[in-house]
Amino acid sequence: MLARGMLPQEGCYAIGIIIGTLRFSYFIIYLLIFLIFHFPSSQQSIPYALAVIAFGRGSAIWYLYIIFQNSLSAFQKEKMTKEQDSV
């Protein structure tokens, strides 16, 4: 059941924001655990460590972008709805 004045799309944006936040948190924790427990101890393992760090960082940035995009879309829909109500 939807709250009064809430469009179905706004609920989807909220779910997207929550899922994006959870995924972002997962990759941040993934990076921290990797850095704590698998920090490179030799020169041969440095490229592997950099690849893992780049992957985790790229994924975290991607999900941060998704959170931002869903938040912006939700606020734009809310603004458009208020403008339509005032007309």
C-alpha positions, 0 to 999 in steps of 0.5 A: 500500500502506498502512502498518500501522495506517493507515486509508485515510482518514488517507492522504487527510487527508495528501494534503489537507494537502499540497495545501492547503499548496501552494495556501496557498504559491502564494497567499502568493507571488502576493500578494508578487509583486503587492506587489513588482511592481505596487504602486499608483503612482497613486490610480486603481490603489489600488482594483484593488490592494486587490481583488487583495490581498483576493482573495489574502489570502482564498484564502490564509486559505481554504487555511489553514483547509483545512490546519487542518481536515484536520490536526484530522480526521487527529488525531481519527481517529488518537485514535479508532483508538487508543481502539478498539485499547485496548478 
